[in-house]
Amino acid sequence: VQLQASGGGLVQAGGSLRLSCTVSGRSFSNYVMGWFRQAPGKEREFVAVISWRSGLIYYPDFVKGRFTISRDIAKSTVYLQMNSLNLEDTAVYYCAAGDGRMGKADLRVQSKYDYWGQGTQVTVSS
């Protein structure tokens, strides 16, 4: 089982990036795919989640209107489109897969996710 995250890089404030997470090794059709991030000296935090099966999406308030999560089932890939990036978005971004039966309250809890990618660095400069 492998989750491969990519697409990070250096971008100026106000710019955009699109992260990708490609899954392989098993079917994740009954899973949800989440994005988390961890800034230096901070705890890992939830960014977005999407259900492979239903396409249901959930975001925390601080990314609503700026970030968009989507999936391409044929490519086994989940995307995170990030717009209007600011300095506070600088972090290592991780994709993760969790049981699709988890409740809404658990979607933002990293310990509820079973599989993790290696992370991709996003750096926003002023």
C-alpha positions as CSV (number, residue, x, y, z in Angstrom):
1,V,0.0,0.0,0.0
2,Q,1.5,3.3,-1.0
3,L,0.3,6.9,-1.0
4,Q,2.6,9.2,-3.1
5,A,2.2,12.9,-2.5
6,S,3.7,15.5,-4.9
7,G,3.3,19.0,-6.1
8,G,4.8,21.0,-3.3
9,G,7.2,23.8,-3.8
10,L,8.0,27.5,-3.3
11,V,5.3,30.0,-4.1
12,Q,4.8,33.7,-3.4
13,A,2.0,34.8,-1.1
14,G,-1.2,35.1,-3.1
15,G,-0.1,32.3,-5.4
16,S,-1.5,28.8,-6.1
17,L,-0.3,25.2,-6.0
18,R,-1.9,21.9,-6.7
19,L,-0.9,18.9,-4.7
20,S,-1.5,15.4,-5.8
21,C,-1.7,12.1,-4.0
22,T,-1.7,8.9,-6.0
23,V,-2.6,5.7,-4.3
24,S,-1.6,2.1,-5.2
25,G,-1.4,-1.3,-3.8
26,R,-5.1,-1.8,-2.9
27,S,-8.5,-0.4,-3.6
28,F,-9.5,2.6,-1.5
29,S,-13.1,2.7,-2.8
30,N,-14.5,2.4,0.7
31,Y,-12.1,5.0,2.2
32,V,-11.9,8.7,2.7
33,M,-8.8,10.6,1.6
34,G,-7.6,13.4,3.7
35,W,-5.0,16.1,3.6
36,F,-3.2,17.2,6.7
37,R,-0.4,19.7,7.2
38,Q,2.3,20.3,9.8
39,A,4.1,23.5,10.2
40,P,7.5,23.8,12.1
41,G,6.9,23.6,15.8
42,K,3.2,23.0,15.4
43,E,0.9,19.9,15.6
44,R,-0.4,18.3,12.4
45,E,-3.7,19.8,11.4
46,F,-6.6,18.7,9.2
47,V,-7.0,20.5,5.9
48,A,-9.6,18.6,3.8
49,V,-11.2,15.3,3.2
50,I,-13.1,13.6,0.4
51,S,-14.9,10.3,0.1
52,W,-13.7,8.1,-2.8
53,R,-17.2,6.6,-3.2
54,S,-19.6,9.6,-2.7
55,G,-17.3,12.5,-3.3
56,L,-18.5,14.1,-0.1
57,I,-16.2,16.9,1.0
58,Y,-15.4,18.5,4.3
59,Y,-13.1,21.4,5.1
60,P,-12.1,23.3,8.3
61,D,-13.2,26.9,8.3
62,F,-9.7,28.3,7.7
63,V,-9.4,26.9,4.2
64,K,-12.9,27.3,3.0
65,G,-13.0,29.3,-0.2
66,R,-9.3,28.9,-0.8
67,F,-8.6,25.2,-1.0
68,T,-10.4,22.6,-3.1
69,I,-10.1,18.9,-2.8
70,S,-11.1,16.6,-5.7
71,R,-10.5,13.1,-6.9
72,D,-9.9,11.3,-10.2
73,I,-11.0,7.7,-9.7
74,A,-9.6,6.5,-13.0
75,K,-6.2,7.9,-12.0
76,S,-6.4,6.8,-8.3
77,T,-5.4,10.3,-7.5
78,V,-6.7,13.0,-5.0
79,Y,-5.8,16.6,-5.6
80,L,-5.6,19.6,-3.3
81,Q,-5.9,22.9,-5.2
82,M,-4.6,25.7,-3.0
83,N,-5.3,29.3,-3.9
84,S,-4.6,32.6,-2.2
85,L,-1.8,31.1,-0.3
86,N,-0.4,33.0,2.7
87,L,2.6,32.6,4.9
88,E,0.7,30.6,7.4
89,D,0.1,27.9,4.8
90,T,3.8,27.0,4.9
91,A,4.0,23.4,6.0
92,V,4.6,19.8,5.0
93,Y,1.4,18.5,3.5
94,Y,0.4,14.9,4.0
95,C,-2.2,12.8,2.3
96,A,-3.9,10.0,4.2
97,A,-6.5,7.3,3.8
98,G,-9.0,6.3,6.4
99,D,-12.1,4.1,6.8
100,G,-15.0,5.6,5.0
101,R,-17.3,4.6,7.8
102,M,-15.8,7.0,10.3
103,G,-18.1,9.7,11.6
104,K,-17.9,13.3,10.7
105,A,-16.2,14.2,14.0
106,D,-13.4,11.8,13.3
107,L,-12.6,13.1,9.8
108,R,-10.3,15.7,11.2
109,V,-8.5,13.3,13.6
110,Q,-5.2,12.1,12.2
111,S,-5.1,9.0,14.4
112,K,-8.3,7.7,12.6
113,Y,-6.3,7.4,9.3
114,D,-4.6,4.1,8.5
115,Y,-2.3,5.0,5.7
116,W,-0.1,8.0,5.1
117,G,2.0,9.4,2.3
118,Q,5.5,10.8,2.8
119,G,4.6,14.5,2.7
120,T,5.4,17.3,0.4
121,Q,6.8,20.7,1.4
122,V,4.9,23.8,0.6
123,T,6.7,27.1,1.3
124,V,5.0,30.4,0.8
125,S,7.2,33.5,0.6
126,S,6.4,37.1,1.1
